[in-house]
Amino acid sequence: MAQVRFHDTNEYISSAEEVVTFLNSQEIIYENWGVDRLDPKHRDNYSPTDEEKQEILDTFKAEIDEISKRRGYLTADIIVLSDKIPNLDELLTKFKGEHHHTDDECRFCVDGHGIFAIKGKDGRYFDVELSPGDLISVPPNYRHYFTLMDDRKIKAIRLFVTPAGWEAIY
């Protein structure tokens, strides 16, 4: 279950109901799809083959189709970040640059952990700490950045409206 941490006070929101209520107030979609039905061979595998990536996408096909219908997402893929990636620190430096997109930035955490740091509607910054099973969709034009948690790994499904809308505007 995701947690929210406020940058200015280091205060956390941890209860599921309060997390959902707060993120809704920020127009951020949060859902928990869970990962119980994920084949165990896909857990803690940070070098999945194309076939294994497709198996993960197929596992969550119903949820992907449902949110895609609501939000207009046209494509889905898998991103994997871990210490097995030779240029991980370079990628993280890029992701830590505050930016926005012209489309939603939608991610479903399959394994590992990640943090979306987001500038709220009132200008206050907060982190959304994602765990396996969490989905977040940051609306267009929201300033944010992404980083990993201490385990330095995440495997996530990315959903897009258009490839151009996903490009970061720094």
N, C-alpha and C positions, 0 to 999 in steps of 0.2 A: 504494500500500500504506500502510495506517495506521501511525502511530508512536504510542508512548506516552511521555509526559513526566511525570516525578514533580515535583510542586510544591516539595517540601522540598529536593531535591538538584539539580534541573534535569537529572537523568540521563534518557537516552532509551533506549527499547527500540525497535529498528528492524528486526530480522530478522523475517521473516514468521512463522516457527515460534515465536519467543519472544513476539511480540505475541499470537498465538492462544493460546498456553499461559497467559500472564498473564491475558488477558481471560477465558478459561475459568475460571481460579481465582477470578475475581470474579463468576462467573455471568452474564457479559455475553456476548451472542452477537455474534460478529464473523464476517463472510463477505466474500469479494471476488468479486463477480459480474462484474467487468470491464465495460468500455464499448466494446469493439472493434466490436460489431455495431450500435452506435448510429449512426443516420443522421448524417453530418457536419453537416447543416443544424441539428441540435439542439445542437451544441457551441457554446459561447460565445454562446448566444442566451438573454438574460435578460429577454426580453419575449415568452415563448411564448404563442401563441393557445391556446384551449381544445382545438382540433383537434390542435395540436402536442403539448400535454400528453398527450392521449389516445394519440398515436403513441408517446410515450416509455413510457407505462404498458403499451401493447401489446407493445413491444419486450422488456420484462422480465416478461411475463405468466407464463411458466412458473415463474420464480423466485418471483414474488409469490404465485402459487397454492401453491407448495410450502411456503414459510415460513408462509403464512396457515393452511394445513392443520395445521402443527406447533404454531403459537402462537395460533390462534383469531382472527387478524385478519380483520375483516369489510369494511373499506374501505381504499382507497388513493387518494391524491391527490398533487399536485405543489406544492411550495412553492418560491418563488424569492425570494432576497434578493440585492440588489445596489445599487449607487449609483443605479440607475434608479428605485428605490423612494423616493418622496418622504419618507417617515417612517422611513427605515432606522435612523437613530441612536436614535430613540424605541423602535423594536422591539428593537434590540440591548440597550438598557438594560433592557427588560422581560425578555428572554431571559437576561441576565447575573445576574438575581436567582436565588439558589440555591433550588431547589424539588424536588418529587418529584411523581409521578403515581400513581394507583391501578392503572394499566395499564402495559404496556411502552411505552417511547418508542423506536420503530423508525424509522430513517432510512437510505435508500440514496442515497449521493452520486452524482448523475448528472454534475455538472460543478461546478467551483469547489472550495472547501475550507471546512471547518468544524472546530470544536473542541468536543467534549463534555468538560467538566471534571466529574469524578465523585469522590464521596467513597467510597473503597474500603471493603471489609468490615472492615479494620483501622483505619479512620478516616483513613488516608493519602489525600491528594488527588492525582489524576493526570489528565492530559489525554489524550484519544484524538483525534489529529489525522487527520481524514478527507480522502481524496483521491478523485477520480473512480473509481468501481467498488467503493468500500467500503460495507458495510452494518454498522450497529451497532444492537443492541437492548438498551437499558438496562432492567433489570428494574423492576417496580413497587416503589415506596417507596425507591428509591435517590436520595439527595440529589445534585443535579447542576445544571449550567447550561450554556448554549450560547453560543458567540460565533463570529465569523468570523476567518479568518486574514488576512494582509496584503493579499490580493487583494480582500477585502471582497465576495465573491460566492459563492453556492452555489445550485445547483438540485438538489433532492432529492425522492425519493419518500417520502411519509410513510405508514405503515401503522398502523391503529388497530383495537382490539377494539371500543371504544365511544367516542363523542364525549365522554361525561362522564368516562371514565377518562383522557382525554388532558389534561383541565384541570389546570393547574399549581396545586399547593398550596405556598404560600410559607411 
